Structures are given as C-alpha cells and as structure tokens.
C-alpha cells in the first residue's frame, strides 16, 4: 500500500514538473494585459477561469486518447518519446534564448481582439497554456502509464489526471493574480523566470530523448541482438 501511494505521489509530481514549465503561465501573464485590454476585471477573471478549464479538458482528452492515436498511426513508444523530447526541447530553447518583445502581441492583433471578446479558448487555452509541447508530454505519459507496472492502468491514468488538474489550478492562480504578479516581478523578472523554465524544459526534453533511445536500443524489433 505504501509503495502504491509513493508511486502515485511520484507520478503526480512528475506530471507537474513536466507540464508546468511548458504551460508556463508566467509567460501568459506577460501577454495577458494586451490580450485582455478590452475586458473588464470581472470579464478577464471569468475568461481566465474558462481558459484553465479548457486547458485541463484538452490535456485530459489527449491523455485518454493517446494510446488510440498511437495504435491508429502505428507509432512506437520510443518514437513518441524522442519526438516529444525534441518538441519540448524546441520550446525550451525558444524560451531560453528569446529576445525581449518576442512574445508581445502586435498592435494589429490587439486591435482585432476588441471585436472578439472571448479569448478563453484561443489564444489562452490553446496554444498558450496547452500547446503542442503540452500535448506531446501527455501523450508520452499515456504510453508511460501502459509501460509501468507499479500501478494499475486505471490508477495510473487517474494519477496523471490529478497532476493535470493541479497544473491547471496553479495556472489559474497565477493568471488570476496576473496584475499583482506583473507589477511585483516586472518585465525583467518575468523574462528571467521564463528563461529558467526554458532551461528546465530543455533538460526534460533531453531526458525524454535519452529514455526513447534507451528503449529503442532494447527493442528486439529494432535491435535483433538485444536481450
């Protein structure tokens, strides 16, 4: 029983550590004032809440459908982990070496947003909070649930879902306090934290690639001499 509880805790922690740097709500905090300039405080708070709900729904959907997608397209676990690692690393490099103003919204985009008051699904939920990197991670986690033996499959999925919900909740808390947080950290502070998260993202992506290559080298279908 203690082993199961420990594995559940470790899985939740791994889900949060993998998803949170990719979702990067602090980066969304930096661009939220421009996207929500046409909204009142109450409207902005309501749309931030909906965006986090959409984020959780998108990621849980891809988590549960990940195995079906892999079977349909005949994608192997090592291939998915390597591809996911490359995508995650790409986003990490983009965040680490981003130039100031790279993620700002163009003036034309700000003006066009005034006629469209609902920004909760796009661009907040997708691609800001649950973009390709996050989707690649949860699909990879879906394969990990089937490959691990410490937890039953249904409990493994439930544990990852709990991690996704916690990431969505943390994102909601961060975006809800966006005004105060932005004033406290300032643009330089937001950029610094984003670069730190980018470095962590690169480390996570490289580890995904290492795990994928390790699995590939021990796959008899790829390496006939593997034991």
N, C-alpha and C positions, 0 to 999 in steps of 0.2 A: 504493500500500500504506500509506504514511504517513497519507494522507487517511482511509482506512478505519479505521485504528487510532485516529486522532484523533476521528472521528465515534463510534466505539464507546465511547471513554472519555467523551466529552461526553454521550452518551445514558445511560450508567451514572450519571454524576454528576447529570444532570437527574432521573433516576428517584429517586435517593436524596434529592435536595433537595426533590422534590415529595412523596414519600411519608413521609419521616421525621417532618416536623412534624405530619402528620395522624395517623400511627400513634401518635406522642407516647408512647413507652414510659415517659418520666418521669412522666406522669400516671398510668399504670398502676402505677408504683412507689408512688405516693402512696396508691392504693386497695388494693394487693395485700395489705398486712398484715391488713386487715379481711376480705377475701375468703378468705384462706388461713389464718385463725386456727385452724381445726380440723385443719390438716395439719401433719405433722412436717416438719423441714427437708428430708429426703430426698424426701418426697412433694411438697412445694412445688416443689423443683427439677425433679422429673420432670414435673410438670404445666406448669411454665413452658416446658420444652423442647418438650412436645407442643403447647402453645399457639402457639409460634412456627412449628412445622411446619405446623399448621393454617392459620396466617396466610398463610404462603407459598403453600400449596395453594389457598386461597380466591382470592388475588390473581392467581395464575398462571392459574387456571381462567377468571376473568373477563377476563383479558388475552387469552387464546386464543379465548374465545367472544364477545369484544366485537364483532367485525365481524358475526358471525351475528346477534347481538341487534339490531344497528343495521339490518341488512337486513330482518329479520323485522318490526320495528316501523316501518320506513321513517324512521329518524332520520338527519338530516343531520349532517355533521361540525361545521359552525358551531353548530348547535343543541345538540349534545352538549357542545361546549367551553363554551358560555355557561352551560348548566345545571350542568355540573361546576364551573365557576368560582363560580357562585352558592352551590352546596353547600359548596365548600371555604371560601369567604368566611364563610359562616354559622358553620362550625365555628371559624374563626379569631376571629370576633367573640365567640363563646361562650367561648373560651379567654382572650381578651384582657380581657374585662370580667366574668369570672366572680367571684362573691363567694366569700370564704373559706367552705369547707364545702359548696359546691355539688356537688362530685364525691364527697363522702363517702357511704358506704353506710349506709342507715338501720339502726337496731338490729334491726328485724324481719327485714330481709334477711340480716343477719349470722346471726341465729338459724336462719333457714330453710336457710342454706348448710351447716349442720352435718350435715344428713341427706344432702346431696348432695356427695360428696367430689370428684367430677370437675368442676373449674371450667376445664379447659384449653380446651374449645371455646367455651363460653359461661359467663361473660362475658369471659374473657381474649382468646381469638382473635377473637370477634365478640360485641359490637361494639367492644370496647376497642381492639384493635390493627388490625383490618381491618373498619372500619365503612363506612357509606355514602360518606363522603368519600374513603377509600382506593379503594373500588371505582369511584367516578366517575373518579378520576385514572387508574387502569389502563385503563379502557375508553377514555378520551380518548387515552391513549398508544397503544392498539391502533389507533385511527384515524390517529394520527401516524405509525405505522410504515408504513402504506399510502401516506400522502401524501408522505413524504420519498423522495428519490431517491439519497441519498448511499450507502445501504446496501441490499443485497438484503433482501427482506421477511423471509426466514427468519433472516438475521443480525440484523436489527432486533429481531425477537421475542426471539432468544436474548440479545441485549444487555440488553433490558428485564428479562428473567427474571433475569439476573445481578444487576441492580440491586435487584430484589425480594428475591432471596436474601440480598443484603448487608444490606438493611434488616431482614429477619427475624433475621439473625445479630447485628446491632447491638442489636436489641430483646432478644434472648436474653441477650447480655452485660449489658445494662442491668438486666433483671429478675433475672438471676442474682445481681447484686451489689446487689439492692434494699435489703437490710438495711443494708449499709455506706453505700450512697449516701444513703439517707434520713437516717441518723444524721449524715452529713457535711454535707449541704445543709440539712437541717431542713425543716420545713413551709414556712417563708417562702422558702427557696431554691428548692424545688420549684415553688412558685407563681410566683416571679419568672421562672424559666426557661420555665414553661408560658406565661406572658404574652408573652415574647419570641417563642416558637414561634407563638403565636396571631397576632402581628403579621406574621411571615413568611408565615403561612398566608393572611392577607388579601391580602398583596402577590401571592402566587402565584395566588390566585383571581381577583383583578382582572386580572392578566395573561392568564389563561385567557379571561376575558370579552372583553378587548381583541382577542385573537387571533381569537376566534369572530366578533366583529363585523366585523373586518377581512376575514376570509374570506367573510362573508355579503355585504358590500358589493361584493366582486369576483366574486360568483357570478352568472352571466348569468341563471340561473333566477329569482333574486330581484331583480336589478337589470339590466334589459334593456340599459341603456346602458353597462354595464361592459365594459371592453376585455378 
